[in-house]
Every structure is written in structure tokens, then in C-alpha cells.
Amino acid sequence: MRYLMLVGTDPDHTEADAAAAPDIEEWFGYVTGAGKHVIGDRLRPSSAATTVRVRGGELLVTDGPFAETNEWIVGFDVLDCEDLDEAIEIASKHSMAYTGRLELRPFWPLDG
Amino acid sequence: MTDARRPVAAAVAGAVAAERLRIVAALIRVTGDFDLAEDCLQDAIERALQRWPADGVPENPGAWLTTTARRRALDVLRRRQTERTKLREAQALAELARDATADEPGPYADDRLKLLFTCCHPALPMAGRVALTLKSVAGLSTRQIARAFLVSEATMGQRLLRTKNKIEHAGIGFRVPEPHRLAARVDAVLAVVYLIFTEGYATVHDDLAAEAIQLSGLLTQLLPDDDEVLGLHALLLLQHARRPARTDAAGELITLEDQDRDRWDGAAIEAGLTTLAAARATGRPPGYYRLQAEIAALHTTAAGPGETDWPRIVIAYDALLALRPSPSIALNRAVAVGFRDGPAAGLAAVEAIGADHPLLPAVRADLLRRAGRRQEAAAAYRDAVAAARTEPERRLLERRLSEVSDPAGDT
């Protein structure tokens, strides 16, 4: 199963959490080595985001993300996992699990 | 029903009671489809009711039901497959055809336990975990669960559907958790069972409490060496043993202090104490549920409130607070301190909690009443009545309020 892992910030963490966060390179080596990583990257902050809609046939382009929240999406990864537990396990080893938060969103399969 | 059919119906009912969970759990593992598993079992039951009166009850009724339900699953999946082949269903077909419904080896590999891990997965909302556990593991109908939680059958049906959909769509696997996650996942199962029990206890809903005890009993069979599993089962048995004395003939609540201890269920107390002894025998330091079972045991073995070993109860609450601090445990500790050192000390312990809890006004009111501070007690009882969570609780507090407000009692 494929999961989109959204990597977000979260101000609610301690310095001890930050100190305990594993190295991101180590995580990357681990997921690519295990053949679980499809693609992933960092993203510029929501100040660089642009929202696009077409309403009544008219293109509406606005500055900013879908919704203004305290948490920013700062990156994403696509994981190919056996099941949710495996994806949770991989997410739990990401440094941003300690200093931010990760959201796992399953892909909608073609035949679903 | 004719006379010839009556023993058959009893044989079917007996086989279903003994084998339902094993059959359903194995089918869910293979097909990943909760509804299909239930439907196939229902189909097997109907076939048994038709066939057994003529053919006779088979030598192994449970095995007959298992095989029939499995064949039904195979048929249904084959028919579905011609419409549209899904990878998962193709795999299930292959497994069913291979007769691969036997459990894998290992203490955590029993299909029934895997089903519990799945239903109680932390990625599911708590209300969904509770509902699906009652439906799939305990075998309750949607209507029964809806009634127990005071919602409509349609609402409960929706909740169950959303929970099953989350399992399928999020890819929650039907499997044993990784070894380093096992303790936390067993704990998640225990939390669901305990919640089912406390829901039944708070609302004096005996059915739910009894289901919870069935579930904790099942867990002691599946994980006989887990001290917290034993601790939870002991706790539920000991708490439930007091049930016959918790209400009077009119259905009004009676507090522990005033209960007629002869009405406690002696057999349940004995079973609870034996289970608690088994938990202690594991040699592990007491956990969250075992500590609570120790407290329940100290209550149930005391001849009366005056003979209760309050110092040891306070020590157990201190250990609980160190393990999992919560206002609820702190409040129970304050009650025990009130009995050990007197109401003034209990009140000081209540003031020291520094957090809100729905039962706090009631505990304060009782301590003030026992301290003879009637006016303050009356005010606290009024707060407590307003905060009461159930009708019987509210009526008990109103009775107390009228006792402390009664000028005739002022002498």
C-alpha cells in the first residue's frame, strides 16, 4: 500500500524531544535501503503557497495555502508499505515525529 | 419447533457459542472482510439448522460449522471474482482453497487475539474500537450495542461501518504487532475492555459489564502469562462481585460504605482473588490494572468499612498516581485518606488535587458531611447534584443533600 506522509511542524514539543530526534539522513538511508521510499522532498513554507480554483469558468488565483493553521506542511514522502503498522513504524523513526507531526494518508487505489 | 428439532437447536447454539469467535476471526484474517465473515457464519448456522435434524448432529459440530462457513466464503469470493478481481480477494481465494485457516504458532498469533489487536488499533477512534470489539469479538448485534450506548441503531451502524472502512482504507493489517510494540498494543486492548466495563458500571448496565468480563477472561486464555491481563480480569471480577449490593430493591444506588456485604458474589470474589494471585506470581512489578485489583481486593476482603485496610489502600493509590497521574485517581486517594486519617485530612487531600473532576463536588460533600460541617456540605451537595452524570447518582446525592439540610438531624 502507498501512503503519502505529510511532514508538518508542531510547536508543542520539548527540548528533550528535539534532542532525542534521530538524524534525518539516517532515516532516509533506512527507508531507501528497505525499498519503502518512493519519492519525497522538503517544501517551501506556506508563505510561498498559491491556491488555484476555477469558479463559474473563471480562474481564481490566491496567495497562501488551503487553510491558515499554526502547523505548516514542510515536506512530504511517499512510502510503499505492507500495511499501516509498517508505515507508522517508519514514521516513528523520522526526526519530525519528535519535533513536528506526521500525517499518513493512504493512496486511493485505482480499483477502489 | 418439533421435539426432534429441539436438541439440534441446542447443539447448534452450543457449537456457535464455542466456535463463533474462532470462525469469524479466521475468516476476517483470510478475507479482510468483517461483514463477509459474519454472513458466512450465519449461512453455516442456517445450514446446520436445516441439515442436522435429518443427518444427525455431526461428531464435531464446531468443525462442521467452520468448514461450512469457509466453503461459503470461497463461493462468495469466487462469484465476486468473476465480476471484478481484486488482488486481496484473489489472495484470499488461494488461501481458502489451500485450507489455510489454521493459526500460526506463537503466543500472540491466535486469530482471536489478532482480531482484538485490529479492533483496538490506536489509529481507530475510541468509540469505534469499543463498538467493533463488541460486535466482532463479543458477537453482540448492532441493535444491542446501540441500546447499551443509548444511540439509534442507524447511528451505531454508521459508526461500525466507518470503523470497518478505516481499517480497510488505511491498511490496518490483521496481524501480530512488532515485538517492541506488543506491550503498548496489549495495553490498548485492555483499555477498550476496561472502558466497556466502566461504561456498564457507571450506568448500572449489567450486560456491558458482563461482556467486558467475558472479554478479559478470553484475554487471560490467550495471554495467560501477562500480569496486566490477569490484573484487569481480577479487577473486573472483584468490582462486579459487589454489583448485587450496589442497588436496593427500588434501584437506588448504595455506596460501598453502606452495602450489605453478604450480598456480594462470593464465587466472583474467589475467582478474582485467584486471578490476582496469578498476576502477583508473575513476579513483575504491579501495573495499572493490578494495582487497582489490589485495591478492589482490599475492599472485598474487609468485613466492613471500619475493618478496611485503608493505609494499604492509600499506598496502592500512591503507586497508581506515580504510574499514571490523573485527577480521578487522586480523588479516590483523597477518599481513602479521609477514611485513614479522618475527614479533615481527606478534605486537605481533595484541595491539593488542583484539577477539576466531575465527582469532585460529591467527594468534597461527603467529607464535609462526615466532618460535621453541614452547611458547607449542603452547598457542596448542591454542586454535586448539578454535576451528576447519571440519574441514580443524582438521586443518591439529593438524598444526602436532604439529610444534611434536615434541621431535625441537627442535634
Interface residues (C-beta under 8 A of the other chain):
Chain A: M1 Y3 C81 E82 D83 L84 D85 E86 A87 I88 E89 L104 P106 D111 G112
Chain B: R84 K86 H121 A123 H169 A170 G171 I172 G173 R175 P177 E178 R181
